[in-house]
Amino acid sequence: MNRVGFVGAGRLARVHARHLRRLSDVSVATFDVSAEAADSMARESGGVACGSFEQLLDQSDAIAVVTPSNLHAEYAVAALKAGKHVFVEKPVTLSAAGAVPISEASAAKPELVCTVGQVLRWFPMYRRAHELVKAGEIGLPAALRMSRGGGLPGAGRGWFEDHSKSGGVFIDLGVHDFDFLLWTFGPVVEVVARSVGAKTGSGADYGLATLTLASGAVAHVESTWMDADDPGMAFEFCGSEGMLQWDSRSTGTVRGMGRVDGHFMPDDDPFFGQMKEFVTAIREGRPAAVGLRDAVAAVRVAEAALESARTGLRVTL
């Protein structure tokens, strides 16, 4: 039996817990600063509510940290030091420097799985695009576009609007696309960005970042909490031999030059795939597919975008 304890009982924690319960021999426990929220999630997930983080540690083999982002390091480090496997929701922390304590605690316990929720890698459209790019389908990558967003998440709860807790759109939202670009196309060497909320540090936010990759390709990443429509995401990858594109608001297929791949609507939610990977890595005694180094690299790009948006200058990585 894998006993997974959740720190945080918000919407995303409940999504993760629901998918975990689909796996055999997994139980769920919850701790939240709101005892009412913890009790509600326990009833919903068929698990138990804990009155303290210490009690949660006692009753768990693994800890999922699904709190406001500014609290990730505190709980992740404590869990690792207590000998627990750890899943941290993205972004791993609000800055690359902030992730150092997690990296040090993880390095001290190499037998423990420590992974981060860069869930985009489990979306079948993105996985297929990654495979096709790596197989040379578009030739030498040249122009890359990614977009993601909708309305302000958690409206009325406050912490997303406080960028000292959420990081704003580049840290909280763009980090998905930055991770995918690094995974698929390689390192980023320069960032120029602008953002509505970068200088105020609060409220709804919109950001646009232009990235120069080591390969010479240029990427444009749009991240928004100011879109009144339903949440949407899209990509367009162009290279010397062709193009791949997908838009969640218009098609369920990945389209390319002379091809249409139409089998990408998932049988399983990508969030299930992510949780399955976490538990499987624990059971098989191996590192998870997304490591701390990957997650920190994505945050480093997001940080550079935020710095550029604040200063109006180019930032070199």
N, C-alpha and C positions, 0 to 999 in steps of 0.2 A: 504494500500500500504506500503510495506517495501522498504525503500530507502537505498540501500547499496552503500557506497562510497569506492572506491579503492584507497589506497595509493600505487602507483607503477603501471606501465603499461607495464610490461614485459610479457614474454610468459605465465608464470603460472597465472598471474592476468587475462589474456585473457581467459585462460581455465576456471577459476572460474566464470568469468563474463558470459561466454557462457552458463554454466550450470545454473547459477542463473536465466537467462532469460527464462529458460524452466519452471520455477515456476510461478504460477499465482500471479498477483499483486506485482511484484518486479520490481523496476527500478534501474538503475546503473549510478553512476557518477564516475569520475576519476580525480585524481591529480597525477602528476609526475613532478619531477624537470625538465624533458624535456617536454616542452609544445607541441612539435611535437608528442612525444609518447602518451601523454594524448589525443590529438586530434585524432590520429589514432585509439586508443582503443575506444574512444567515438563513432567514426563512425562505427567501427566493432561491438560494443555491442549494438548500438542503444541508447546509453546513452548520457551524457553531460560531457564536460571537464571543470574542475575548474582551475582557475588561482592561487589558493593558498590552503593550507591545511585548513585554517580558512574557506574559502568558501565551501570546501568539507564538513566540519563539519556542517555548516549551512544547507546544502542541504541533509543531510543524517541522518537516524535513527540508522544505524549500519556502522561500519568501518571494512574493510578487509585490513590488513597490509601485503602487498606482496612486500616488499622492500628487499634490501640486509640485511642479518640477523643481522648485527651490529646496524641497525636502528630500529629494532622491538620495543624495549622498549620505545623509545622516542615517537613514534606515538601511541602505544597502551595505554600508560599512559595518554597522552593528550586526546585521544578519550574517555577513561573511565571517566576522570575528567569532560569531557563535557557532560556526560550522554548518551554516545552511546554504544550500544552493540559492541563487538569486536571479530573478527576472526583474529588470527595471524598465518601466515604460519610457518611451522616448519623450523628449531628448534625455540622454543619460544624465546630464546636468546642464546648467545654463551656460557653462563655459568649459573649455578644455582644461583649464587649471582646476576647476571645481571637481573634475573627475579623477584627479590624481589620487586622492585617498581611496577611492573605490579600486583603482588599478593596483595600488599597493596592497590593499587587503586581499584582493583576488590573487595577486602573485604569491602572497604568503600561504594561500590555500589552493594550490593548483589542482587538487582533486575535486574541487567544487566547480559546478557549472555557474558561470556568470554571463548573462546575455541581456540584450536590450531589444525593445519592441520596435525594431525597424520593419514594420509589417508589410511595407510595400513590396518587399522581396517575395511575399507569398501571394500577391495578386497575380492570377494566371496571365493576364495581359502583359504585365511588366516582366514576369519571368520569361515569357515567350520572346518578348522583344530583346531581353538580355541575351537569350540563347542565339537569336538570329544575328544580333550585332557581333557576338563572339565568333559566330560561324562565318563572318565576312559578308553577310547578306547585303549590307549597304556599302561595302567597301571601306574606304578611309572616311571616318566620321568628320563632318565639317560644321554643320549647323544643327543645334539641338535646342528644342523648346519643350518646356514642361510647365504645367499650370495646375493649381490646386486651390480649392477654397469653397467658401459659402458664407454664411453669417457668422457672427461672433459666437463661439461655443460657450456653453455654460452661462448664457445670458441670465443675469439676475443673481448669480452666485459670486461674481466678483473677481475670482482669482485669475481668470484668463485676461481680464481687462487690466490687471496690475502686472505690467511687464517685468517687474522685479521677481514675480513668481512664475510667470509663463514664458518670459523671454521675448514676447511679441511674435509676429508671423514668421520671421526668418528662423528663429530658434525652435518654435513650437511646431510650425507647419512646414516650412521650407526644408527642414532637416530630413524629411522623407525623400524629397527629390534630390537633395545634395548627396544623400547616401546612395541612391540609385545611380546617379551620375558617376560617383567614385567607383562603385562596384562594377559598372558596365563599361565606362569610358576612361577611367584612370584619373590621375591626380589633377587637382586644380592649382594653378600658379598665380592667378590674379583675379580680383573681384572688384567690380564697380556696382554700387547699389543705391537705391533710393527707397524710402519708406515713409508712410504717413505718420506712424507713431514712434519712429526711432528717437526723435528728440524730446518728445513729451513723456514717453515711457508709460503711456496708459491709453486705454480705450481701444476701439476698433482699429484695425491696422490693415494696410495694403503695402506690399513690397515687391519690387522688381529688381532682380540681380542679374548682372551679366558676368559670366565666368569665362576666363580663358584657361583652357586645359593644357597640360604639358604636351599633348599630342598636336596642338595647334587648333583644335576644334574650339568653337565658341558656343556657349550655352546661355539661354535666357530662361530664368526661373521666375514665375509669377506666383505669389502667395497672397491670399486675401481672406480677411474676415469681413469684407464689406460688400459681399455679393448677396443680393436679396433672393436670388434663385436657389433651388435646391443645391446641396453640395455637389461639386463636380471636379473632375480631374482629367487631364489630357496630356498626350505627348506627341511630338513629331521629331523624328531623328533622320537627318538627311546626310548622305555621304556620296562618295565618288561613283558608287554603283547603284544607288537607289534610295528609297525612303520608306520609313515605317511610321504609321500614325494611328492614333486611337483617341477617342473622346467619349467619356462616360455618358455625356448628354445626348449623343447622337447615334452611337453604334456600339454593338457588343463584340465587334471584331477588330483584329489588328490588320490594317491594310498596308500594302506595299506596292511597289512597282510591278504590275503584272501578277499579283497574287492577293488572295484574300484568305486569311486564316480565320475560320468562323467557329472554332471550338473552345473559346476562351471564357465563356461564362462559367464560373466555378460551381462544381457539385458541392464543395464544402467552402464555407466562409474562410477567407485568408486568416482571420483571427484564430480559427480552429487550427489551421496549419501551423501557425506560430506557437500556440500552446502545445500542440502535439510534438513539435520539434524540441521544446524545452523539456518536456517529460521524457521523451525518447533519449535525449542526450544524457539525462540523469541516469536512466536505466542502463544505457550502454556504456556509461563511464567515459564519455568523450566530450570535447568542447562543442558548444552549440554553433549553428551555422553563422550567427552574427556575434562577433566577439566585441569586447570593449574597445579594442583598437579601431574597429570599423566605426563604432558609434561615436567615439571621440573625434575621429577624422571628419565626420559629417558635422559635428558641432563646431569644429574649427572653421569650416567653410561658412557656416551660419554666423559665427562670431565675426568673421571678416566682412560679411555682408552688412551686419549691423553696424560695425565700425565705419564702413564706407558711407552708410546712410546717415550716420551721425555727423561725420566730418566733411562729407562731400568729396573725399579723396579716394584714389585707387588704393587698394590694400594688396600687398604681395604676401603670398604664403610661402 
